[in-house]
Amino acid sequence: MAKTIEVTQSSLPDFEEYANEIFDLWDSKMITNMGIKHRSLELKLLDYLNVKNLTLFSNGHLALEAIIAAFDLHGEVITTPYTFVSTTHAITRNGLTPVFCDINLEDFTMDVDCLEKLITKQTCAIIPVHVYGNVCNVEKIDQIAKKHNIKVIYDAAHSFGVTYKGKGIGSFGDASMFSFHATKVFNTIEGGAVAFKDSELQKTLNGLKNFGITGTETVEYIGGNAKMNEFQAAMGICNLRHIDVNILKRKEIFERYIHNLKDVKGIILPIIQEGVTSNYSYFPVIFKEFTKNRDEIFELLKLNNINSRKYFYPLTSDFSCYKYDSERTPNAKFISERVLTLPLYPSLTMLDVDRICNIILNVGENY
Ligand SMILES: *Cc1c(COP(=O)(O)O)cnc(C)c1O
C-alpha cells in the first residue's frame, strides 16, 4: 500500500536553523513578553506583508477577537458561513450577533450583491473572509461600508503574502487578521497578527493582548493574554526566510493539478483572480456534475491512503451552537456540499499529485 498522503503538512526550517535562532534565548533568559524575536518578527512582517501597522498574537483567533474588541462594537456583524468556525465565534464571543451573507459561486467570498440588503440600524461591522486566499470584492465592500459608516475587518487567515493590485492584502478595510497556525502557508507553530489602518489602535491592541498593561504601574484596559512567545516568533523568523520558495513550490503543485484535471467533466477547479498574486494555499475542487459525488470521492481517496478535506463542510451556520437556516445562503450550502480540498503543501511530490489526480481521472469522464 502506498504511503499516506495528508491534506497538509507544516512547513519547518531545518532543525539547525531553528536551534541557531533560539540559541541566544538561553543567554537572555527572556522567552516571552515581547522580546527581541517578537520585535524582529513584527518588523519583518510589516515589510513582507506591506502593511502600515501590525501587531502579533499568540494565535489568529485571539487576534480576531482582539481587533473586534478594539473597535468597541455593538449590534450585528455581517459575515459568511463559508469559513472556519473561528470567524463567527470571534463575533459571538464579543457579544455581537452574526448575520450570515451568502457567498458568490466564482471565488466563494462574500456575495456583495446580497450584502447591502442585510444592513440594518444595528449593523456595526462586516467581517468578510478571503477564503482560500481568494480576494473579496474589496472595492465594493469598502464603498458599502463607507456609505453606512461601518467597520470592515477581513479574516485574512488564508491570505498570507497575497497581494491585490500590487498592495498587501492586509492594507484593505480597517483591519485584517492573519493566522500563523501550523497548517497555514506561513506558521509560527501557533500564532497570528492584526494589520490595521489607524495607528491609534496599536496601544489598544497591545493592551488587549497583555492584560491591559500600559506601564509598570498602569492598567488601562480589561485585556486578556494573547502574547506570542519568543519560540513562536523565532519559528516565524526562520519560516519567513523560506516563504517565497515555499509559495513557488505550492504554485507548481497547483498548476500540476490544473494541468492534470482541466479536461475532467463535471468538476470546477480553483481560479486565480485578476490582479491577485496568490499564495496557492488550498486546492478546492467542486464536484458538481461528476460521475461520483463529493463524499464518494472523499472515501475513494481515503481507500487509497489519501486524506482530502471537506473544507468547508458543514457551514458555520449549521453547527449546533448556531443553527441558522442555511437555506438563506443557498450558494454557500451548494458549495459546501460539493467541495473537497486536495492535498497541497510544499514538499508534496509531483508523483503524489499525479497519483491523486489519476484516481479522479479513472472514475471521471474526459472531454
Ligand atoms: C485558521 C483560521 C482561523 C483561526 O486562526 P488560528 O490561528 O488557528 O487561531 C480563523 N479563520 C480562518 C478562516 C482560518 O482558516
The ligand as a Gaussian input file, in Angstrom:
#p B3LYP/6-31G(d) Opt

LIG

0 1
 C       -7.132000      29.226000      10.804000
 C       -8.268000      30.145000      10.707000
 C       -8.651000      30.987000      11.762000
 C       -8.093000      30.890000      13.144000
 O       -6.717000      31.022000      13.239000
 P       -5.904000      30.278000      14.383000
 O       -4.515000      30.824000      14.202000
 O       -5.983000      28.815000      14.159000
 O       -6.466000      30.682000      15.699000
 C       -9.670000      31.896000      11.530000
 N      -10.305000      31.976000      10.353000
 C       -9.982000      31.165000       9.330000
 C      -10.711000      31.305000       8.029000
 C       -8.983000      30.205000       9.479000
 O       -8.709000      29.376000       8.470000

